[in-house]
Each structure stands twice: as C-alpha cells, then as structure tokens.
Amino acid sequence: MNPMFYFLLAFTTVLAATANAGPVLDTDGDIIFDGSYYVLPLIWGPTGGGLTLVSRLGNQCPLFIGQEGSEVNRGIPVKFSNWKSRVGFVPEEENLNIKMDVEPTICAQSAYWWVTPAPSPWRSLFIAAGPKPEAGGEDSSRSFFQIKKTQAKLNAYKFVYCSDGNDCIDVGTNVEGGVRGLVIGSTPPFGYPFEVVFVKATEKETSSKTMSII
C-alpha cells in the first residue's frame, strides 16, 4: 500500500488523540515541529518588533522577555519544548516551555520563560528569563505557557499562562521605563493580548545571533 497512506493515517490518529491540541503553524502555513522561530507582533507598527531580552528599572540583571524597540528588528528566536502529549509537532493549548534561543553572556542565567512574583498586588507579573525547568522542581509551574489561536484569519496566536492548568490568563505587554516587556494579564481597554505570528529562523541566523540588552 502507498507509504503516504500510512503517514496520513498515523498523522490523523495523532490528531484524534490530541483533539484539543492541533499543530501550531508558522507564517508559511507549515506545521512547527522543532527548530527556532521569531515571534513577531501580528500588527506591524510602532509598538515594537520581535522578542528579545531586556533589562528593567535600570538594573542589568535579571533579564526579562520584552520587545525590540523598532518594528524592523526580529529580535531573538524562541524554541519550544516539554509538552506532555509528546506529539511530534508543537501543539496548541497545551502546557509547554519556551526558551529564547541564545545563551546569555551576563547575569549567569538561562533564558527560559518564567513568571515572576508581583512585588505588590497592583503590579504586573512580568515574564523573566529563568533556569531550565526541572520535573517536579520548585515553582516549575511558573515556566509553562500555552499557545492559542486568535480570531484573526492569518496564522496568528497568543500566549497564555495557566497557573492551575485551567484558569488561563492572556500574555500582554506593558511599558515601564521606556521598555516594553511581556506581562501576565491584558484587560481591555488598558491592554490587549499580545497577538503574534511565528517566522522560521534559519540555522545561520540562529548560530550568528548574539544577545543584546535593551
């Protein structure tokens, strides 16, 4: 029988087993299996470019996840890992880890996304660069995010943080000290979900990427 039939049958079986976890697609409409991807805002304009590592409040360390100041800069690609279903593609609506695909040269820290504790009840929860999550490790739940499709017609998505697996909060942006960082929470009219698209980064781009701090 045609090998393509077996491939399609296996792929259909995987999708059926993960009914709530369709594959995340890039801007070319291709399924994201692995590799590095630029995270770019859906709406191109003066609100900023791709994601990068930023400093806040004049402190060089720790580093946080933020946006390039210029919309023409793609920033640093990200990589996805550690979703429990173990399907071959990056799934929608399933907890996973996200890492900036660069090794920081300062702050002696890795670049996995972590939700920071709020310094006060009325302050935003920023997303920081943190260590590689360990299974069952302390506060490892702070390192899991989900990717959800938006209502846009394009292959557009948003990130959400699900603190208990069910109560999910959109990831938005907040400007503090002239730096736009990713935060947990985006309630209109004060904020909106950070809607994004994924653009595949070439191996050459990734290997030559150096960290810059805004």
DANORNOR-V540229 format. One record per residue. N is the residue number from 1. SS is DSSP state (A for helix, B for strand, O for the rest). Layout:
BEGIN
n->{N,N}
ss->{SS,SS}
END
This chain:
BEGIN
n->{1,2,3,4,5,6,7,8,9,10,11,12,13,14,15,16,17,18,19,20,21,22,23,24,25,26,27,28,29,30,31,32,33,34,35,36,37,38,39,40,41,42,43,44,45,46,47,48,49,50,51,52,53,54,55,56,57,58,59,60,61,62,63,64,65,66,67,68,69,70,71,72,73,74,75,76,77,78,79,80,81,82,83,84,85,86,87,88,89,90,91,92,93,94,95,96,97,98,99,100,101,102,103,104,105,106,107,108,109,110,111,112,113,114,115,116,117,118,119,120,121,122,123,124,125,126,127,128,129,130,131,132,133,134,135,136,137,138,139,140,141,142,143,144,145,146,147,148,149,150,151,152,153,154,155,156,157,158,159,160,161,162,163,164,165,166,167,168,169,170,171,172,173,174,175,176,177,178,179,180,181,182,183,184,185,186,187,188,189,190,191,192,193,194,195,196,197,198,199,200,201,202,203,204,205,206,207,208,209,210,211,212,213,214}
ss->{O,O,A,A,A,A,A,A,A,A,A,A,A,A,A,A,A,O,O,O,O,O,B,O,B,O,O,O,O,O,B,O,O,O,O,O,B,B,B,B,B,O,O,O,O,O,O,O,O,O,B,B,B,B,B,B,O,O,B,B,B,B,B,B,B,B,B,O,O,O,O,O,O,O,O,O,O,B,B,B,B,O,O,O,O,O,O,O,O,O,B,O,O,O,O,B,B,B,B,B,O,O,O,O,O,O,O,O,O,O,O,B,B,B,B,O,O,O,O,O,O,O,O,O,B,B,B,B,B,B,O,O,O,O,O,O,O,O,O,A,A,A,A,O,B,B,B,B,B,O,O,O,O,O,O,O,B,B,B,B,B,B,O,O,O,O,O,B,B,B,B,B,B,B,B,B,O,O,B,B,B,B,B,B,O,O,O,O,O,O,O,O,O,O,O,B,B,B,B,B,O,O,A,A,A,A,A,O,O,O,O,O,B,O}
END
